[in-house]
Amino acid sequence: MANLNPLDKSKVKRVIVEMTDEKDIDDLESKGCYVRYRLMDMTSLDCPESIISTLNVRGLDYLG
């Protein structure tokens, strides 16, 4: 299966947001983030490093 993530992995950080509201997730996607996993009360995304500081998210080192 092809990797559908359009982001350059060298410039991406994995983040966790404590939200699953579709409107909030759409807002993050419009800023360049890509949804990796959706959980009951959290969402994991890959986001460009350049916007991480502007988001209300917890960052994780990108593990690939």
mmCIF file of the N, C-alpha and C atoms, coordinates in Angstrom:
data_MODEL
# 
_entry.id   MODEL 
# 
loop_
_atom_site.group_PDB 
_atom_site.id 
_atom_site.type_symbol 
_atom_site.label_atom_id 
_atom_site.label_alt_id 
_atom_site.label_comp_id 
_atom_site.label_asym_id 
_atom_site.label_entity_id 
_atom_site.label_seq_id 
_atom_site.pdbx_PDB_ins_code 
_atom_site.Cartn_x 
_atom_site.Cartn_y 
_atom_site.Cartn_z 
_atom_site.occupancy 
_atom_site.B_iso_or_equiv 
_atom_site.pdbx_formal_charge 
_atom_site.auth_seq_id 
_atom_site.auth_comp_id 
_atom_site.auth_asym_id 
_atom_site.auth_atom_id 
_atom_site.pdbx_PDB_model_num 
ATOM 1   N N  . MET A 1 1  ? 0.843   -1.177 0.000  1.00 0.00 ? 1  MET A N  1 
ATOM 2   C CA . MET A 1 1  ? 0.000   0.000  0.000  1.00 0.00 ? 1  MET A CA 1 
ATOM 3   C C  . MET A 1 1  ? 0.887   1.238  0.000  1.00 0.00 ? 1  MET A C  1 
ATOM 4   N N  . ALA A 1 2  ? 0.564   2.216  -0.797 1.00 0.00 ? 2  ALA A N  1 
ATOM 5   C CA . ALA A 1 2  ? 1.337   3.444  -0.904 1.00 0.00 ? 2  ALA A CA 1 
ATOM 6   C C  . ALA A 1 2  ? 1.145   4.321  0.319  1.00 0.00 ? 2  ALA A C  1 
ATOM 7   N N  . ASN A 1 3  ? 2.190   5.055  0.663  1.00 0.00 ? 3  ASN A N  1 
ATOM 8   C CA . ASN A 1 3  ? 2.091   6.011  1.765  1.00 0.00 ? 3  ASN A CA 1 
ATOM 9   C C  . ASN A 1 3  ? 1.318   7.223  1.267  1.00 0.00 ? 3  ASN A C  1 
ATOM 10  N N  . LEU A 1 4  ? 0.183   7.508  1.876  1.00 0.00 ? 4  LEU A N  1 
ATOM 11  C CA . LEU A 1 4  ? -0.669  8.604  1.437  1.00 0.00 ? 4  LEU A CA 1 
ATOM 12  C C  . LEU A 1 4  ? -0.325  9.923  2.104  1.00 0.00 ? 4  LEU A C  1 
ATOM 13  N N  . ASN A 1 5  ? 0.619   9.923  3.030  1.00 0.00 ? 5  ASN A N  1 
ATOM 14  C CA . ASN A 1 5  ? 0.999   11.144 3.724  1.00 0.00 ? 5  ASN A CA 1 
ATOM 15  C C  . ASN A 1 5  ? 1.808   12.026 2.784  1.00 0.00 ? 5  ASN A C  1 
ATOM 16  N N  . PRO A 1 6  ? 1.283   13.214 2.424  1.00 0.00 ? 6  PRO A N  1 
ATOM 17  C CA . PRO A 1 6  ? 1.970   14.071 1.466  1.00 0.00 ? 6  PRO A CA 1 
ATOM 18  C C  . PRO A 1 6  ? 3.094   14.902 2.060  1.00 0.00 ? 6  PRO A C  1 
ATOM 19  N N  . LEU A 1 7  ? 3.296   14.856 3.368  1.00 0.00 ? 7  LEU A N  1 
ATOM 20  C CA . LEU A 1 7  ? 4.287   15.709 4.002  1.00 0.00 ? 7  LEU A CA 1 
ATOM 21  C C  . LEU A 1 7  ? 5.685   15.121 3.907  1.00 0.00 ? 7  LEU A C  1 
ATOM 22  N N  . ASP A 1 8  ? 6.679   16.003 3.803  1.00 0.00 ? 8  ASP A N  1 
ATOM 23  C CA . ASP A 1 8  ? 8.084   15.613 3.822  1.00 0.00 ? 8  ASP A CA 1 
ATOM 24  C C  . ASP A 1 8  ? 8.432   15.221 5.256  1.00 0.00 ? 8  ASP A C  1 
ATOM 25  N N  . LYS A 1 9  ? 8.740   13.951 5.506  1.00 0.00 ? 9  LYS A N  1 
ATOM 26  C CA . LYS A 1 9  ? 8.944   13.448 6.862  1.00 0.00 ? 9  LYS A CA 1 
ATOM 27  C C  . LYS A 1 9  ? 10.107  14.110 7.592  1.00 0.00 ? 9  LYS A C  1 
ATOM 28  N N  . SER A 1 10 ? 11.045  14.692 6.873  1.00 0.00 ? 10 SER A N  1 
ATOM 29  C CA . SER A 1 10 ? 12.167  15.347 7.539  1.00 0.00 ? 10 SER A CA 1 
ATOM 30  C C  . SER A 1 10 ? 11.758  16.680 8.167  1.00 0.00 ? 10 SER A C  1 
ATOM 31  N N  . LYS A 1 11 ? 10.588  17.193 7.823  1.00 0.00 ? 11 LYS A N  1 
ATOM 32  C CA . LYS A 1 11 ? 10.133  18.484 8.328  1.00 0.00 ? 11 LYS A CA 1 
ATOM 33  C C  . LYS A 1 11 ? 8.813   18.356 9.087  1.00 0.00 ? 11 LYS A C  1 
ATOM 34  N N  . VAL A 1 12 ? 8.560   17.164 9.624  1.00 0.00 ? 12 VAL A N  1 
ATOM 35  C CA . VAL A 1 12 ? 7.274   16.860 10.244 1.00 0.00 ? 12 VAL A CA 1 
ATOM 36  C C  . VAL A 1 12 ? 7.470   16.405 11.679 1.00 0.00 ? 12 VAL A C  1 
ATOM 37  N N  . LYS A 1 13 ? 6.528   16.765 12.539 1.00 0.00 ? 13 LYS A N  1 
ATOM 38  C CA . LYS A 1 13 ? 6.486   16.250 13.910 1.00 0.00 ? 13 LYS A CA 1 
ATOM 39  C C  . LYS A 1 13 ? 5.139   15.585 14.125 1.00 0.00 ? 13 LYS A C  1 
ATOM 40  N N  . ARG A 1 14 ? 5.156   14.485 14.856 1.00 0.00 ? 14 ARG A N  1 
ATOM 41  C CA . ARG A 1 14 ? 3.920   13.816 15.257 1.00 0.00 ? 14 ARG A CA 1 
ATOM 42  C C  . ARG A 1 14 ? 3.371   14.549 16.459 1.00 0.00 ? 14 ARG A C  1 
ATOM 43  N N  . VAL A 1 15 ? 2.105   14.872 16.448 1.00 0.00 ? 15 VAL A N  1 
ATOM 44  C CA . VAL A 1 15 ? 1.471   15.567 17.564 1.00 0.00 ? 15 VAL A CA 1 
ATOM 45  C C  . VAL A 1 15 ? 0.208   14.834 17.980 1.00 0.00 ? 15 VAL A C  1 
ATOM 46  N N  . ILE A 1 16 ? -0.183  15.059 19.228 1.00 0.00 ? 16 ILE A N  1 
ATOM 47  C CA . ILE A 1 16 ? -1.412  14.498 19.777 1.00 0.00 ? 16 ILE A CA 1 
ATOM 48  C C  . ILE A 1 16 ? -2.302  15.658 20.204 1.00 0.00 ? 16 ILE A C  1 
ATOM 49  N N  . VAL A 1 17 ? -3.542  15.634 19.784 1.00 0.00 ? 17 VAL A N  1 
ATOM 50  C CA . VAL A 1 17 ? -4.493  16.650 20.223 1.00 0.00 ? 17 VAL A CA 1 
ATOM 51  C C  . VAL A 1 17 ? -5.598  15.970 21.006 1.00 0.00 ? 17 VAL A C  1 
ATOM 52  N N  . GLU A 1 18 ? -6.017  16.613 22.082 1.00 0.00 ? 18 GLU A N  1 
ATOM 53  C CA . GLU A 1 18 ? -7.073  16.054 22.914 1.00 0.00 ? 18 GLU A CA 1 
ATOM 54  C C  . GLU A 1 18 ? -8.427  16.518 22.394 1.00 0.00 ? 18 GLU A C  1 
ATOM 55  N N  . MET A 1 19 ? -8.700  16.147 21.157 1.00 0.00 ? 19 MET A N  1 
ATOM 56  C CA . MET A 1 19 ? -9.971  16.503 20.539 1.00 0.00 ? 19 MET A CA 1 
ATOM 57  C C  . MET A 1 19 ? -10.273 15.526 19.410 1.00 0.00 ? 19 MET A C  1 
ATOM 58  N N  . THR A 1 20 ? -11.523 15.365 19.145 1.00 0.00 ? 20 THR A N  1 
ATOM 59  C CA . THR A 1 20 ? -11.938 14.557 17.998 1.00 0.00 ? 20 THR A CA 1 
ATOM 60  C C  . THR A 1 20 ? -13.027 15.268 17.202 1.00 0.00 ? 20 THR A C  1 
ATOM 61  N N  . ASP A 1 21 ? -13.341 16.510 17.589 1.00 0.00 ? 21 ASP A N  1 
ATOM 62  C CA . ASP A 1 21 ? -14.360 17.281 16.889 1.00 0.00 ? 21 ASP A CA 1 
ATOM 63  C C  . ASP A 1 21 ? -13.922 17.522 15.439 1.00 0.00 ? 21 ASP A C  1 
ATOM 64  N N  . GLU A 1 22 ? -14.777 17.187 14.510 1.00 0.00 ? 22 GLU A N  1 
ATOM 65  C CA . GLU A 1 22 ? -14.445 17.268 13.080 1.00 0.00 ? 22 GLU A CA 1 
ATOM 66  C C  . GLU A 1 22 ? -14.044 18.681 12.656 1.00 0.00 ? 22 GLU A C  1 
ATOM 67  N N  . LYS A 1 23 ? -14.697 19.685 13.200 1.00 0.00 ? 23 LYS A N  1 
ATOM 68  C CA . LYS A 1 23 ? -14.381 21.077 12.843 1.00 0.00 ? 23 LYS A CA 1 
ATOM 69  C C  . LYS A 1 23 ? -12.958 21.421 13.266 1.00 0.00 ? 23 LYS A C  1 
ATOM 70  N N  . ASP A 1 24 ? -12.568 21.024 14.476 1.00 0.00 ? 24 ASP A N  1 
ATOM 71  C CA . ASP A 1 24 ? -11.218 21.298 14.963 1.00 0.00 ? 24 ASP A CA 1 
ATOM 72  C C  . ASP A 1 24 ? -10.163 20.561 14.144 1.00 0.00 ? 24 ASP A C  1 
ATOM 73  N N  . ILE A 1 25 ? -10.445 19.320 13.802 1.00 0.00 ? 25 ILE A N  1 
ATOM 74  C CA . ILE A 1 25 ? -9.510  18.532 12.995 1.00 0.00 ? 25 ILE A CA 1 
ATOM 75  C C  . ILE A 1 25 ? -9.390  19.132 11.596 1.00 0.00 ? 25 ILE A C  1 
ATOM 76  N N  . ASP A 1 26 ? -10.502 19.553 11.013 1.00 0.00 ? 26 ASP A N  1 
ATOM 77  C CA . ASP A 1 26 ? -10.470 20.203 9.700  1.00 0.00 ? 26 ASP A CA 1 
ATOM 78  C C  . ASP A 1 26 ? -9.599  21.458 9.733  1.00 0.00 ? 26 ASP A C  1 
ATOM 79  N N  . ASP A 1 27 ? -9.673  22.204 10.841 1.00 0.00 ? 27 ASP A N  1 
ATOM 80  C CA . ASP A 1 27 ? -8.851  23.409 10.983 1.00 0.00 ? 27 ASP A CA 1 
ATOM 81  C C  . ASP A 1 27 ? -7.366  23.054 10.979 1.00 0.00 ? 27 ASP A C  1 
ATOM 82  N N  . LEU A 1 28 ? -6.991  21.997 11.701 1.00 0.00 ? 28 LEU A N  1 
ATOM 83  C CA . LEU A 1 28 ? -5.594  21.565 11.715 1.00 0.00 ? 28 LEU A CA 1 
ATOM 84  C C  . LEU A 1 28 ? -5.152  21.091 10.330 1.00 0.00 ? 28 LEU A C  1 
ATOM 85  N N  . GLU A 1 29 ? -6.019  20.377 9.644  1.00 0.00 ? 29 GLU A N  1 
ATOM 86  C CA . GLU A 1 29 ? -5.687  19.915 8.291  1.00 0.00 ? 29 GLU A CA 1 
ATOM 87  C C  . GLU A 1 29 ? -5.503  21.098 7.345  1.00 0.00 ? 29 GLU A C  1 
ATOM 88  N N  . SER A 1 30 ? -6.291  22.140 7.515  1.00 0.00 ? 30 SER A N  1 
ATOM 89  C CA . SER A 1 30 ? -6.160  23.320 6.653  1.00 0.00 ? 30 SER A CA 1 
ATOM 90  C C  . SER A 1 30 ? -4.834  24.041 6.891  1.00 0.00 ? 30 SER A C  1 
ATOM 91  N N  . LYS A 1 31 ? -4.215  23.789 8.049  1.00 0.00 ? 31 LYS A N  1 
ATOM 92  C CA . LYS A 1 31 ? -2.917  24.386 8.368  1.00 0.00 ? 31 LYS A CA 1 
ATOM 93  C C  . LYS A 1 31 ? -1.759  23.497 7.934  1.00 0.00 ? 31 LYS A C  1 
ATOM 94  N N  . GLY A 1 32 ? -2.072  22.368 7.307  1.00 0.00 ? 32 GLY A N  1 
ATOM 95  C CA . GLY A 1 32 ? -1.026  21.503 6.768  1.00 0.00 ? 32 GLY A CA 1 
ATOM 96  C C  . GLY A 1 32 ? -0.811  20.202 7.507  1.00 0.00 ? 32 GLY A C  1 
ATOM 97  N N  . CYS A 1 33 ? -1.628  19.920 8.508  1.00 0.00 ? 33 CYS A N  1 
ATOM 98  C CA . CYS A 1 33 ? -1.481  18.672 9.263  1.00 0.00 ? 33 CYS A CA 1 
ATOM 99  C C  . CYS A 1 33 ? -2.168  17.523 8.539  1.00 0.00 ? 33 CYS A C  1 
ATOM 100 N N  . TYR A 1 34 ? -1.728  16.314 8.854  1.00 0.00 ? 34 TYR A N  1 
ATOM 101 C CA . TYR A 1 34 ? -2.246  15.095 8.243  1.00 0.00 ? 34 TYR A CA 1 
ATOM 102 C C  . TYR A 1 34 ? -2.635  14.130 9.357  1.00 0.00 ? 34 TYR A C  1 
ATOM 103 N N  . VAL A 1 35 ? -3.888  13.700 9.378  1.00 0.00 ? 35 VAL A N  1 
ATOM 104 C CA . VAL A 1 35 ? -4.372  12.791 10.428 1.00 0.00 ? 35 VAL A CA 1 
ATOM 105 C C  . VAL A 1 35 ? -3.732  11.418 10.262 1.00 0.00 ? 35 VAL A C  1 
ATOM 106 N N  . ARG A 1 36 ? -3.127  10.922 11.348 1.00 0.00 ? 36 ARG A N  1 
ATOM 107 C CA . ARG A 1 36 ? -2.557  9.576  11.356 1.00 0.00 ? 36 ARG A CA 1 
ATOM 108 C C  . ARG A 1 36 ? -3.515  8.580  11.996 1.00 0.00 ? 36 ARG A C  1 
ATOM 109 N N  . TYR A 1 37 ? -3.983  8.897  13.212 1.00 0.00 ? 37 TYR A N  1 
ATOM 110 C CA . TYR A 1 37 ? -4.872  7.995  13.943 1.00 0.00 ? 37 TYR A CA 1 
ATOM 111 C C  . TYR A 1 37 ? -5.944  8.794  14.669 1.00 0.00 ? 37 TYR A C  1 
ATOM 112 N N  . ARG A 1 38 ? -7.127  8.219  14.738 1.00 0.00 ? 38 ARG A N  1 
ATOM 113 C CA . ARG A 1 38 ? -8.209  8.796  15.531 1.00 0.00 ? 38 ARG A CA 1 
ATOM 114 C C  . ARG A 1 38 ? -8.560  7.815  16.639 1.00 0.00 ? 38 ARG A C  1 
ATOM 115 N N  . LEU A 1 39 ? -8.560  8.330  17.858 1.00 0.00 ? 39 LEU A N  1 
ATOM 116 C CA . LEU A 1 39 ? -8.903  7.529  19.020 1.00 0.00 ? 39 LEU A CA 1 
ATOM 117 C C  . LEU A 1 39 ? -10.192 8.077  19.616 1.00 0.00 ? 39 LEU A C  1 
ATOM 118 N N  . MET A 1 40 ? -10.642 7.501  20.705 1.00 0.00 ? 40 MET A N  1 
ATOM 119 C CA . MET A 1 40 ? -11.899 7.939  21.320 1.00 0.00 ? 40 MET A CA 1 
ATOM 120 C C  . MET A 1 40 ? -11.884 9.416  21.691 1.00 0.00 ? 40 MET A C  1 
ATOM 121 N N  . ASP A 1 41 ? -10.816 9.873  22.342 1.00 0.00 ? 41 ASP A N  1 
ATOM 122 C CA . ASP A 1 41 ? -10.780 11.251 22.806 1.00 0.00 ? 41 ASP A CA 1 
ATOM 123 C C  . ASP A 1 41 ? -9.529  12.009 22.389 1.00 0.00 ? 41 ASP A C  1 
ATOM 124 N N  . MET A 1 42 ? -8.762  11.443 21.465 1.00 0.00 ? 42 MET A N  1 
ATOM 125 C CA . MET A 1 42 ? -7.544  12.078 20.975 1.00 0.00 ? 42 MET A CA 1 
ATOM 126 C C  . MET A 1 42 ? -7.370  11.790 19.493 1.00 0.00 ? 42 MET A C  1 
ATOM 127 N N  . THR A 1 43 ? -6.574  12.634 18.852 1.00 0.00 ? 43 THR A N  1 
ATOM 128 C CA . THR A 1 43 ? -6.226  12.432 17.455 1.00 0.00 ? 43 THR A CA 1 
ATOM 129 C C  . THR A 1 43 ? -4.725  12.628 17.307 1.00 0.00 ? 43 THR A C  1 
ATOM 130 N N  . SER A 1 44 ? -4.090  11.758 16.554 1.00 0.00 ? 44 SER A N  1 
ATOM 131 C CA . SER A 1 44 ? -2.669  11.850 16.265 1.00 0.00 ? 44 SER A CA 1 
ATOM 132 C C  . SER A 1 44 ? -2.510  12.390 14.846 1.00 0.00 ? 44 SER A C  1 
ATOM 133 N N  . LEU A 1 45 ? -1.657  13.399 14.709 1.00 0.00 ? 45 LEU A N  1 
ATOM 134 C CA . LEU A 1 45 ? -1.434  14.009 13.406 1.00 0.00 ? 45 LEU A CA 1 
ATOM 135 C C  . LEU A 1 45 ? 0.056   14.211 13.160 1.00 0.00 ? 45 LEU A C  1 
ATOM 136 N N  . ASP A 1 46 ? 0.416   14.288 11.891 1.00 0.00 ? 46 ASP A N  1 
ATOM 137 C CA . ASP A 1 46 ? 1.737   14.748 11.480 1.00 0.00 ? 46 ASP A CA 1 
ATOM 138 C C  . ASP A 1 46 ? 1.537   16.184 11.030 1.00 0.00 ? 46 ASP A C  1 
ATOM 139 N N  . CYS A 1 47 ? 2.330   17.106 11.594 1.00 0.00 ? 47 CYS A N  1 
ATOM 140 C CA . CYS A 1 47 ? 2.198   18.523 11.253 1.00 0.00 ? 47 CYS A CA 1 
ATOM 141 C C  . CYS A 1 47 ? 3.559   19.092 10.879 1.00 0.00 ? 47 CYS A C  1 
ATOM 142 N N  . PRO A 1 48 ? 3.564   20.074 9.983  1.00 0.00 ? 48 PRO A N  1 
ATOM 143 C CA . PRO A 1 48 ? 4.826   20.728 9.640  1.00 0.00 ? 48 PRO A CA 1 
ATOM 144 C C  . PRO A 1 48 ? 5.453   21.356 10.891 1.00 0.00 ? 48 PRO A C  1 
ATOM 145 N N  . GLU A 1 49 ? 6.752   21.167 11.068 1.00 0.00 ? 49 GLU A N  1 
ATOM 146 C CA . GLU A 1 49 ? 7.440   21.721 12.233 1.00 0.00 ? 49 GLU A CA 1 
ATOM 147 C C  . GLU A 1 49 ? 7.246   23.230 12.329 1.00 0.00 ? 49 GLU A C  1 
ATOM 148 N N  . SER A 1 50 ? 7.125   23.891 11.201 1.00 0.00 ? 50 SER A N  1 
ATOM 149 C CA . SER A 1 50 ? 7.044   25.349 11.183 1.00 0.00 ? 50 SER A CA 1 
ATOM 150 C C  . SER A 1 50 ? 5.779   25.903 11.837 1.00 0.00 ? 50 SER A C  1 
ATOM 151 N N  . ILE A 1 51 ? 4.749   25.066 12.017 1.00 0.00 ? 51 ILE A N  1 
ATOM 152 C CA . ILE A 1 51 ? 3.513   25.574 12.635 1.00 0.00 ? 51 ILE A CA 1 
ATOM 153 C C  . ILE A 1 51 ? 3.241   25.001 14.014 1.00 0.00 ? 51 ILE A C  1 
ATOM 154 N N  . ILE A 1 52 ? 4.071   24.082 14.484 1.00 0.00 ? 52 ILE A N  1 
ATOM 155 C CA . ILE A 1 52 ? 3.826   23.415 15.771 1.00 0.00 ? 52 ILE A CA 1 
ATOM 156 C C  . ILE A 1 52 ? 3.651   24.425 16.905 1.00 0.00 ? 52 ILE A C  1 
ATOM 157 N N  . SER A 1 53 ? 4.488   25.440 16.946 1.00 0.00 ? 53 SER A N  1 
ATOM 158 C CA . SER A 1 53 ? 4.434   26.398 18.056 1.00 0.00 ? 53 SER A CA 1 
ATOM 159 C C  . SER A 1 53 ? 3.142   27.214 18.051 1.00 0.00 ? 53 SER A C  1 
ATOM 160 N N  . THR A 1 54 ? 2.420   27.239 16.957 1.00 0.00 ? 54 THR A N  1 
ATOM 161 C CA . THR A 1 54 ? 1.177   28.013 16.878 1.00 0.00 ? 54 THR A CA 1 
ATOM 162 C C  . THR A 1 54 ? -0.048  27.176 17.245 1.00 0.00 ? 54 THR A C  1 
ATOM 163 N N  . LEU A 1 55 ? 0.152   25.889 17.485 1.00 0.00 ? 55 LEU A N  1 
ATOM 164 C CA . LEU A 1 55 ? -0.962  24.984 17.751 1.00 0.00 ? 55 LEU A CA 1 
ATOM 165 C C  . LEU A 1 55 ? -1.024  24.622 19.231 1.00 0.00 ? 55 LEU A C  1 
ATOM 166 N N  . ASN A 1 56 ? -2.200  24.266 19.696 1.00 0.00 ? 56 ASN A N  1 
ATOM 167 C CA . ASN A 1 56 ? -2.375  23.805 21.073 1.00 0.00 ? 56 ASN A CA 1 
ATOM 168 C C  . ASN A 1 56 ? -2.314  22.275 21.061 1.00 0.00 ? 56 ASN A C  1 
ATOM 169 N N  . VAL A 1 57 ? -1.084  21.750 20.912 1.00 0.00 ? 57 VAL A N  1 
ATOM 170 C CA . VAL A 1 57 ? -0.889  20.308 20.766 1.00 0.00 ? 57 VAL A CA 1 
ATOM 171 C C  . VAL A 1 57 ? 0.294   19.857 21.600 1.00 0.00 ? 57 VAL A C  1 
ATOM 172 N N  . ARG A 1 58 ? 0.367   18.543 21.827 1.00 0.00 ? 58 ARG A N  1 
ATOM 173 C CA . ARG A 1 58 ? 1.540   17.939 22.463 1.00 0.00 ? 58 ARG A CA 1 
ATOM 174 C C  . ARG A 1 58 ? 2.383   17.314 21.367 1.00 0.00 ? 58 ARG A C  1 
ATOM 175 N N  . GLY A 1 59 ? 3.621   17.707 21.258 1.00 0.00 ? 59 GLY A N  1 
ATOM 176 C CA . GLY A 1 59 ? 4.491   17.186 20.214 1.00 0.00 ? 59 GLY A CA 1 
ATOM 177 C C  . GLY A 1 59 ? 5.243   15.951 20.638 1.00 0.00 ? 59 GLY A C  1 
ATOM 178 N N  . LEU A 1 60 ? 5.480   15.068 19.679 1.00 0.00 ? 60 LEU A N  1 
ATOM 179 C CA . LEU A 1 60 ? 6.283   13.872 19.878 1.00 0.00 ? 60 LEU A CA 1 
ATOM 180 C C  . LEU A 1 60 ? 7.361   13.865 18.810 1.00 0.00 ? 60 LEU A C  1 
ATOM 181 N N  . ASP A 1 61 ? 8.496   13.254 19.100 1.00 0.00 ? 61 ASP A N  1 
ATOM 182 C CA . ASP A 1 61 ? 9.513   13.110 18.057 1.00 0.00 ? 61 ASP A CA 1 
ATOM 183 C C  . ASP A 1 61 ? 8.950   12.193 16.991 1.00 0.00 ? 61 ASP A C  1 
ATOM 184 N N  . TYR A 1 62 ? 9.223   12.524 15.739 1.00 0.00 ? 62 TYR A N  1 
ATOM 185 C CA . TYR A 1 62 ? 8.730   11.687 14.639 1.00 0.00 ? 62 TYR A CA 1 
ATOM 186 C C  . TYR A 1 62 ? 9.447   10.350 14.646 1.00 0.00 ? 62 TYR A C  1 
ATOM 187 N N  . LEU A 1 63 ? 8.675   9.290  14.670 1.00 0.00 ? 63 LEU A N  1 
ATOM 188 C CA . LEU A 1 63 ? 9.254   7.942  14.742 1.00 0.00 ? 63 LEU A CA 1 
ATOM 189 C C  . LEU A 1 63 ? 9.223   7.224  13.412 1.00 0.00 ? 63 LEU A C  1 
ATOM 190 N N  . GLY A 1 64 ? 8.599   7.824  12.415 1.00 0.00 ? 64 GLY A N  1 
ATOM 191 C CA . GLY A 1 64 ? 8.538   7.190  11.101 1.00 0.00 ? 64 GLY A CA 1 
ATOM 192 C C  . GLY A 1 64 ? 7.464   6.275  11.045 1.00 0.00 ? 64 GLY A C  1 
# 
